[in-house]
Amino acid sequence: METLIIRSNNREKLEALKAVAKALKVSIISEEKPYDPEFVAKINESKKQFEGGEYEVIAVEDLWK
């Protein structure tokens, strides 16, 4: 048995691939994994902070100090 992972944002292409798999009698396991809502909230908060000027610029030379 071999597993293939296909990722696409194009719904039409995914439906076409599913039709081909069905015609070939190949099983398909489809699952959507949305981002964790807590993670999304953190990213959105950081974005707001950046847009509001709440950030600190660090020079490359100072990264490892």
N, C-alpha and C positions, 0 to 999 in steps of 0.2 A: 504494500500500500504506500502511496506517496501523497503528500499533502501540498497543495498549492495555495498560496495566499494572494488574492487579487484585490488591489485597492484602487478605487476609482470614484471620482466625484460626479462622473457622467452617468446618470441614471439609465439612459438609453443603451449605452454600451454594456452596463451590468445586466440589463434585461436580455440583451442579445446573447451574452455569455451564458446566462441561466437557461435560455432556450436551447442553446447548443448542448449544454450539459444534460438537459432533460432528454433531448433527442438521442444522446449517446447513452442514456440510462446511467448517468454518473450522479452519485449523491452530492448534494450541496448543503453545507452548513453555513447559514448566513447569520451574522450577528453584528449589530452596530454597537460600538462602544463610545458613548458620548463622554466628554471630559467630566471629571469629578466637579460638581457644582462649587465645592469649597475652593478648588484650584482656580476655577474661572473667576470667582469672586476676588481672590487674591490678585490675579492678573489685572482685572478691571480696576481694582483699587490702586495698583501700581501705575497703571496707565493714567489715572486721574491725577495722581501725585506728580507724575512727570509733566503732564500738560499744565499743571498749576505751578510749575517751577520748583517743586519740592524734590530736588535731587542734588547729588554732589558729583562733580567731575573729578575723576582720579587719573592722574597722568600714568602712562604705561610704565614709566620708570619706577613709580611708587607702588606698583601692584604687589611686589614681593617683599616689601619692607615690613 
